[in-house]
């Protein structure tokens, strides 16, 4: 009977590969490589699984493979359901990306960016994760019906999500205190004397937008005010301006606006100016994000500051810890109110 590692009578035995070891051990190729070469950043469980698989297959790394393994790290994927060219000009995304890169710079992991909005791109991502050529994946801002939810559920690799998904509960995620931040923004408008307050809320299929509306509603309920002056927009400047115009048509006496993003708040400022409303004398405006645009509007925008770069750093740090065999817990980053000219007075923070 032929040995299972031979290819036929009289032929040389088939030499097992590192890929086969990784597949049997249930890890990525780079994790198997690091385990075989006694690198520090491999958990005991994964190291044992790789050693057992190597023993069962009769795998022996050659000198060249050892030399390559000691100088080459693995890789992780950052996947986003977006292929709009404007994404790369979005200051929010760029700061997240800088934060991810900064955290990975302290590891041996390379970063692969995948824009996975089309079915073809999603299939390519699934193939990449099944091949175990990556050690883990980060997913950004999943919407309620985002196909990347299915991709995340199907892979055995570590998955960290930036922003909690709308449905279900991710095991590992990094988010900011969206609800608390929105609540503080609305409380600031109430404490400044505003009573007829409206909100420009984000998309209803995005958890961050839902949480920010909930924070608005929380503060309005405590203040004894209705929370039904609402228009939705897509977080953009143009859609924020359109939403503000609709609010003015429906509620011409409103005296305060909480916009769930700085871009929408900046659009609201333009619409208010075009309607002849003074800010903050007639209508006070508060945004959310603390992007650079908040400092360039006239007047400068009172807003909720969130640690956007820190979000990216924490996502990558969590993923590295998972790859190293640790068991991190979800992270919620704090927000703070930054008071500027669009809604001055009575607030804890100033800029």
N, C-alpha and C positions, 0 to 999 in steps of 0.2 A: 504494500500500500504506500502511496506517495505521502510524504510529509506535507502538511497543509501549507507550508511556506515555500514549497517548490513549485515550479511552473511546468514540470514534465520530466519524464525519464531522462537521466543524463544531463539535466540542466542544472545550473547553479541555483541555490536556494534564493527565493525572493526576499530581499532585504526589507524589513518593515520600515516605514517612514515615520517621521515625527507627526505628520498629519494623522496617521492611523492611531498613533498613541493618543493624540489629543481627542480624536473622535471617540475612542474607547473610554477615555477618562471623563468625557463630558465637559471638556474645557476648550478654550481657544488654543490655536497653535502657539501664540506668544506666551500664554500662561504655561503650557507644557514645556516650552523651551526654557523659561525662567526656572521652572521646577527642576528640570533635569540638570541645570547648571547652578543649583543652590542659591539662586538670587533671593534677596531678603523679602521682597514684596509678593510673596505667595503664601496663602493660608496653609496651615498644617493639613487640613482636609484635602485640599486640592493637590498638595505635594504628595500626599499618600496615594491619592487616586491615580496620579501620573506615574508614580513609581510602580504601582500594581499593574497598570496597563503596560508599561514598558517591560516589566518582567514577564507578563503573560505572552507578549508578542515577541520577546527576545530582542528588543530594540537596544542598540548600543550606539550612542552618538559618536561620530568621528571627530577628529581634532578640528577640522574646518568648521563643522557645525557648531562645536563648542565655542570657537573663536567668534563666529558670527553672532551667536546667541548672547554672549557677554557684552557685545557692543551694540545690539539692536533691541529696541523696545517694541511694545505692541502699539495698538491703535484703538481709538474710540470714535464713534460716530455722533455727530450732532445733526438731527433730522428735523426739518420744518415743513409743514404742509403749506408751502407758499412758493410760487415761482415768479412773483411780480418783480420786475427789475427795480422797482422803487424800494424793495426790501433793503437793498444795500445802502440806500440813503437814509434809512430810518434810524434815527439816533438811539432808539430803544434797542433795536436788534444789534446795532454795532457795539453798544456798551456791553450787552450780554456776551457777545462774541469775544470782546477783549477780556472780560472776566474769565471766561472759559479757558482762553489761551494762556492767561497768566497763571491759573491754577495748574494746568497741564505742563507748564514750563518747569515745574518742580518735580515732575515725574518723567518716566521714560516713554510716555505714550504720545503718539502722533494723533492729530485731529483730522477727521474726514467730515466735510460739510456736505449734506445731501438735501436738496430741495425736492421733497417727495409729495408734490401735489397731484401729479398725474398717476394713472394706474400703472403705467410702464415704470415710472420712478419708484413707486411703492413696491412693485415686484422686484426691482433691482435691489432695493433695500432688504427685502425679505431674503433674497438669495445671498446677499452679503452676510446677513446675520446667521443664516443656516450654515454657511461655509466656515463659520468661526474664524474668519480672517480678522475679525474685530473682537475686542475684549468686552465691549459694552456699548450702550447707546444712551444718548440724551435726546429727549423729545421736547419741543417747545410749544406751549400754549395750545393744547389740543382742544378743538371745538367738540360739541356734543356728539356729532356723528362722524368725527374724524376717522378715516380709515387707519391712521397710525395707531389708534387704540387697539385695533385687532392685531396689528403687527407687534405691538408691545406685549399683548397677552400671549402671543404664539411663541415668542423667543424664550430660550432658556438662559440667555445672557442677562447680566444686570441691566436694568432700565431705570433711569432717573428722569423724572418729568419736571419741567420748569412750569410752574403754575398747576394747581390741582385740576384734574379733569372734571367736567361738569357732572358726569354720571359715574357712579362707582367711587371707589377709594383706591388710589394708587398706593403701593407699598412704600415706594421711595419717591419723594418729591421735595422740591424747594419752592416756596411761595412767599409772598409778602402779605402783610396784614391789610388786605384790601378793604375788608369790612370796617375795621377799626379806623383806617385812614379816612374813608369816606364819612364815617360818623363824626370824626373830629373836624372835617371840612364843613359839614353842615352845622355842627354846633357852633363853629366860629361865625357863620352867617347869622344864626339865631342870636348869638351874644352881641353881634354888631347892630341888632335892631331889625334885621330883615324878618318879615313874617309871611310874605307871599313868595315862597321860594320854589323854584322849579329845578329839575335836573335834566341834563343831557346824558342819557345812559348809553352804555356800549351795547354790542350785539348780545342778544339773549341766549345764544348758544356758547358763550364763553364764560367760564367760571369767574374770572376776575371781574367782568362786567356785572354779573349777577350779584357778586359779593359787594361791589361798590354801591349798587342800588339798594341792597339790604341795609348797608351802613347808613345811607341817606334816609331810608324809611325809619330806621331805629331812632335817629336823632329827631326826626320830625314828630314821631309818636311821643317821645319824651317831652318835646316842646309843645305838645297839644296842637300840632298843625297837620293838615292833610299831606299825603305824599303822592298825590295823583297828578301833579303837574309834571308830566314825563314825556320826553321825546327820545327816540333811539337813533343812534348814528353809528358809523363804522370806525370810530376813533380818528378819522381824518379831519383836517382843517376844513375842507370844503363841505363835508357832511355835517360838521359841527355848526357851520354858518347856516346851512339850510334848516337844521333842527332849531336853531335859535330863532330864525324867522318864523317858523311854525309856532313856537311857544309864544312869541310876541303877538301873533295873530289870535291865538286862543286865549291868552292871559295878558292883556295889554297893561295891567296894573302890577305885574310881577316886579319884585324889588331885589331878588337874589337868585343866582344860578350856580349850581354845582355841576361842573362838567367832568365826566369820568376819565378824561385825558387832557393833557396840556394842548395837544393839537386841536381838539374839539373846543377847548376853552378859547384858544386864539381865534378860531373861526367865529365863535360866539361874540368876541369883542368886536370883530369887524362888522358883524350883522347889527350889533347894538349901535355902533357908530353910524352906520348907514341909515338906521332908523331914527337917528337924532337923540338917542339915549346916552346920557353921560355915565361913565364908570369911574368911580364907584358912587357918585352922588345920586343917580337914579336907580342904577342896578349894580349890585356888587357881584363879582365873579370869582369863583375858586376852581382851580383845575386839579389834576392829579398826574404825577410823574416827576416833576421838577426837571424837565428837559431844558436845553439851552434856549429854546423858544420862549420859555417863561420869563427870561431876563430881557428879551428883546421886544416884547409887546409894549404897547402904550395904552394905559399904564402897565408897569411890570406886573406879572401875574402872581397872586397869592395861590399857593398850590400845596399839595401833599407830596413830600419828597419820599421816594422809595429808592433803596440801594440797588440800582439796576445792574451795575457792574458786579456788585456783591452777589446778586442772584446767579450770574454766570459762574462766579468763583465757587459758590457753595454747591452748585450742580456738579461741576467737575470734581470738586473735592469729595463729594459723596460718592460719585461713581468710582473714583480711584480707591476709596476705602472699601467699596463692595468688591472690586476686582482683587484687592488684597486680602479678602476673606473676612473683613469686619462686618458688623451689623449696625449701621447707622440708623438713626431715626429721622423722620421728616423734619424739615426746618421751616419755620415761619419767621421771616425777617421783619423788623419793626419799620414803621413809617413815622414821619414827623411833619407837622404843619409849618410851612415857611410863609410868613406874612410879607406881602409887598403891596403895591399901590392899588390893585384891583379890588381888594377887600381889606382895608386896613383896620387896626384896632382890636383890642380884647383878645389877643392870641398868645400862646406860649413861645412861639419862635419868630425871629426876625431875620431878614437878610438885606 
